Amino acid sequence: MKRFAQLVWILAVACTAAWAQETAREIIEKADAVRTTTSEIMTMKMDVYDRMDAATPDSSVVLESTGNSDGDSIIVFTYPRSVNGLTILSKDEGQWVYFPSTGRVRKVSGAAKSGSVQGVGGDFSYEDLGTGDWGEDYAFTLVETLESGWVLEGTPEKEDISYTKIRIMIAREDYLPRWIEYYRNGPQPVKKLLIHETKVWDGVAMPALMEMQNLEKKSRTVLTISDAKVNTPVDDGKFTAARFYR
Amino acid sequence: MKLMDRNGGLAGFIARRRIPILIAGVLLIALSLWQAGNIEAKTDIQDLLPADNPQAEAFTETNELFSTSNILIAIEGTGKDELAARAEELAAGMATDSELAAYIRNITLGLDREFLTTRMLWMANEDGFADMKEFLKDPHLVPLLTAFNDNLENAWFEEGSEEAVTPSDERELIDMYNRTGQLASLLTRYLAQPEQTDGNAMSEALFLGDKYMYSPMGDMILFRVTPSFSLTERDVLSRVMERVNGHIEAARKAHPDFRYGAAGDIPQEADEEAAMGFDTLYPALAALVVIVILFYLSLYSLRSVVFTLVALCAGIIMDLGILGATIGELNMITSSFGALLVGLGIDFGIHLISYYGELVGRGIVPEEALSQTLKKTGKPVFIGGLTTALAFYALCFSKTKGFVQFGFVAGTGILTVLLAMFFILPALLLVFGRSAGNEKRWKLEYRFLGTWGRMLERRFMVPVVLAAAAVTVFLAFQIPKLSFDYDMRHIGPQNTPAKKTEERILDKLGISPFPSYLTVGSIEEARTFTDVLEKEKLVGMIDSISDLIPSPDAQQKRAADLAGFRESLGPAYEYVFGEEERETLAYEIQRLEWNLIEIADMTAATLGDDNRLLAQRDHLIREIRGRETGREGDELFQKAIEAVGRATYEDLIAVDAAFARGFIDLRDAMLSETSPVGIRDLPEDIKRGLVSSDDSRFLITVFPTEDMVDNAGIFAFAGAMERIDVRITGAVQLALELAREILSEMKAAGLLVLGVVAILLLVTFRSVSATALALGNLAVSVVWMMGLYALIEKMNIVNALALPLIIGIGVDYGIHIIHHIRLGHDLEHTLSKSGKAILLSALTTMIGFGSLALLGTFKGIATLGILLFLGASMCLVCSLTILPALAIKMFFPANKRNADTTELLGKRQ
């Protein structure tokens, strides 16, 4: 009898775990599906605050970002004046930077992936701004079910991911994240992304006001998307470094 | 009090002993002047804090152990060579001045080149050493520039691209831009005149940088004069600065195209001391002049006005004498006491001579007039004076040293002036004023006060009270908008020569002139803290022993690395400079320019369009904004490329060979030192600022970035330093400490003064309602004062003193009005009789504080003057409007007043 009870208990736990895992996968797949677009063209402002409590930004940049369905992206800076036209192309195989001041293109090493976007992205790294699927990059478990959504915990499934763990809160309402905590070899998150505002552009809901808090450096960066075009045709030929020279 | 109550007991005494009183007065003044010679001016913040305050203790320890004082000479103009020549001339002039020689330890024109050369490779960190090894491998221009560019691109576009630019990076980059710019400039020059090629100058330009201390743009040169005396030697300080300023003035006349200035703590202290001397004397003198004019137009005889002023000066001098014999110092708060006593002390004389003059004018003999004057006005004047003195003395219970000293100086000053007004003034009037009648000339009669009293009582009582209530509510809502300024730069004298020079240095170098200090017990401890401090974004620059002396392990490893590197160099080889080398050299210079342009682009994104590196790039190259090209720059690299293109092969080979020889000489010198670097190797002037005389304590000096421009920046920097170590001290921490202490003490001192005043009022009036009315009048006045001040200025650590002060000062006016009304007089009578004395008293107080506001060079003192001017004027307005309106209603309702007045008049008759 005792043995039978143990078996029932093990089966029950296993079934519950399997159900929860599937649920986590379902949630993240839906969240990835919501985020997946064939293209995105966005105009955004990035305000970098060197101190968490600062009221005015220490630096600001305005840029236009274009992304395609392959996860490639081109970022063109328009402000400040000195970087007007500076362009960053990000593809799976690496990043290229075009300097309009000299007309040169530089290939950026992969080591910089976890760093700030060419030093100008404040607390957002290439990785944070990447458009890859979470479901492919991380293995998620459901850690908490809330009235407003779910908290999922993901561990990386790829070697080039610099975080050791992320926790995402996905809203039930639109399957968009409301916050993400990033961990790197420690019990406390090193960064926290807060999504303060979402908007619908071309029928697709997207974060419109995001704040990345760097909990180690005690700094924060606010990203405001002022305009976006979603799922409009984008010339894939744009996403080549050779194009910079034209 | 009995003396005065006995109808002329005091008057009789004075009448009998008038001459001895005057002789005693003269002796006291002489004694006081002698003692006043002991007074020192102290302008440092730590002088205001309790001696056991940890921040003040740490600051004092730093000053005792290390030589941090200096005179920084700044010369602005065009051309680095010309600036260097001006600096050499001026420094030579100072060095050969026999009067200065005894007070100057040394003059530092630039970094110690020998130390820098022989120890550079020992002091470099691992990355820096690896880079240097690459650069030092080949002595020829092409391989060197190739290695340099490879290194730049690797550091900035590969490894370093992930990090934002820090202030330390910015400074290092500016230095690197300067060094490469100099190399390009020298290459251009020598290719035009190959016979003049100085290979050492070229390689030193690239590896060691400038010989002198220039601003990044090269338009300012700095050199440091280290004194052999301390800041506390005030007489020496002034003498030295006079001589230094004399040399500067002579240089300015000889070279009018150059701008000269002196900054640093020595010139700043000298300016502050001069400003304090000015603030102690001139506002008080100006106030005296205006008060004499006012008195001449208002009082019965010019002679009595002069006697009052003589008595006032005697009282102030006696206060100075007591100050010299006791505390022996003036600080930035107590320096305002002169103007304060002029404004307050004269009031006692006004009440006495107003009444005395009226009686003498009616033909009453002086002795009798004096007796009646002391009987009628002596008591309120004495009570008023005592109230004010006790209010000031209450500040002695404060924990803040500045408050305690001020309370003592001002309280004693009120008593000495009171003493002079009760003894010296009457004696003067009896001895020299016998023939002084009521002069027949035009005088201000102040009849409007009686008319206003009548109108107030008959028509405007309700409108005045309602209007006052509305104003009070409006101004009360302004008070929360009052902000506190924690920036010490806004407290001291503004627009002084040292301050202006300091601002120009700040503008050109981007480092705050208020460093913080941390004293530690070992080089390793210094290293640990330096590593932490270097990561702090608000830290602009650090001076630390650990940057000069690496750890023993690191030095051991470096010794082996250096030995290996020496061996790896091998013999010189024959270098061939052909067509390909010409093209490669031009390309590498172009590549260098591109790298410098792009690195500056990157900093623009993180530090903004107005960062110093971008300005430096625009200066050396040209203004570049994305695809746009703006103003022209020096085009140092394009000129070098053109020079390379134009030069003959012979010239290129000659210049390259000369460079290689200089390079090898420098490299040999760099590799010459085989023993690890220690404290004994440090140049003396560097050592004095970093190591205590017994080599047991080490100083880390932390310069904040220029971001420390507002309260948020100050709090952020001080907070960051406190998180790193609570022992970190400096002007910023001391100012915050003092501000915190003053803010908490201000409330406590205010309550204490209020308590003392309330008790004295209760004793004087023997009435709770009269006391409440006087205090209520004061409260409304304070609300008006603070509300109005909120609209024009910020509070600071000096003018925070105004709150307890105004309680002691402002209560007097109400006392006189309430006292008069309670005697049964109507408002016409009250304001025509008491109003004149109150108006004159208030005007003199306002003139005293107004003189500080207008003429005070210490901004803290000037703002104290503004606040107290507002306070005195608001107390006056309230005492002439709402107070009489409420007092007459409260103590004598119309029906009762008539009956009581009739009764009183009947009694008088």
Boltz contact constraints between the chains, C-beta under 6 A:
constraints:
  - contact:
      token1: [A, 50]
      token2: [B, 537]
      max_distance: 6.0
  - contact:
      token1: [A, 51]
      token2: [B, 716]
      max_distance: 6.0
  - contact:
      token1: [A, 59]
      token2: [B, 606]
      max_distance: 6.0
  - contact:
      token1: [A, 59]
      token2: [B, 608]
      max_distance: 6.0
  - contact:
      token1: [A, 61]
      token2: [B, 605]
      max_distance: 6.0
  - contact:
      token1: [A, 80]
      token2: [B, 604]
      max_distance: 6.0
  - contact:
      token1: [A, 80]
      token2: [B, 609]
      max_distance: 6.0
  - contact:
      token1: [A, 81]
      token2: [B, 609]
      max_distance: 6.0
  - contact:
      token1: [A, 81]
      token2: [B, 625]
      max_distance: 6.0
  - contact:
      token1: [A, 82]
      token2: [B, 601]
      max_distance: 6.0
  - contact:
      token1: [A, 82]
      token2: [B, 604]
      max_distance: 6.0
  - contact:
      token1: [A, 82]
      token2: [B, 609]
      max_distance: 6.0
  - contact:
      token1: [A, 82]
      token2: [B, 625]
      max_distance: 6.0
  - contact:
      token1: [A, 83]
      token2: [B, 601]
      max_distance: 6.0
  - contact:
      token1: [A, 83]
      token2: [B, 604]
      max_distance: 6.0
  - contact:
      token1: [A, 83]
      token2: [B, 605]
      max_distance: 6.0
  - contact:
      token1: [A, 84]
      token2: [B, 626]
      max_distance: 6.0
  - contact:
      token1: [A, 85]
      token2: [B, 626]
      max_distance: 6.0
  - contact:
      token1: [A, 85]
      token2: [B, 627]
      max_distance: 6.0
  - contact:
      token1: [A, 99]
      token2: [B, 598]
      max_distance: 6.0
  - contact:
      token1: [A, 99]
      token2: [B, 601]
      max_distance: 6.0
  - contact:
      token1: [A, 100]
      token2: [B, 626]
      max_distance: 6.0
  - contact:
      token1: [A, 100]
      token2: [B, 627]
      max_distance: 6.0
  - contact:
      token1: [A, 101]
      token2: [B, 597]
      max_distance: 6.0
  - contact:
      token1: [A, 101]
      token2: [B, 601]
      max_distance: 6.0
  - contact:
      token1: [A, 101]
      token2: [B, 624]
      max_distance: 6.0
  - contact:
      token1: [A, 102]
      token2: [B, 594]
      max_distance: 6.0
  - contact:
      token1: [A, 102]
      token2: [B, 597]
      max_distance: 6.0
  - contact:
      token1: [A, 102]
      token2: [B, 598]
      max_distance: 6.0
  - contact:
      token1: [A, 104]
      token2: [B, 594]
      max_distance: 6.0
  - contact:
      token1: [A, 106]
      token2: [B, 157]
      max_distance: 6.0
  - contact:
      token1: [A, 108]
      token2: [B, 161]
      max_distance: 6.0
  - contact:
      token1: [A, 109]
      token2: [B, 158]
      max_distance: 6.0
  - contact:
      token1: [A, 112]
      token2: [B, 161]
      max_distance: 6.0
  - contact:
      token1: [A, 112]
      token2: [B, 162]
      max_distance: 6.0
  - contact:
      token1: [A, 115]
      token2: [B, 162]
      max_distance: 6.0
  - contact:
      token1: [A, 116]
      token2: [B, 162]
      max_distance: 6.0
  - contact:
      token1: [A, 118]
      token2: [B, 161]
      max_distance: 6.0
  - contact:
      token1: [A, 119]
      token2: [B, 161]
      max_distance: 6.0
  - contact:
      token1: [A, 119]
      token2: [B, 164]
      max_distance: 6.0
  - contact:
      token1: [A, 119]
      token2: [B, 602]
      max_distance: 6.0
  - contact:
      token1: [A, 119]
      token2: [B, 606]
      max_distance: 6.0
  - contact:
      token1: [A, 120]
      token2: [B, 605]
      max_distance: 6.0
  - contact:
      token1: [A, 120]
      token2: [B, 606]
      max_distance: 6.0
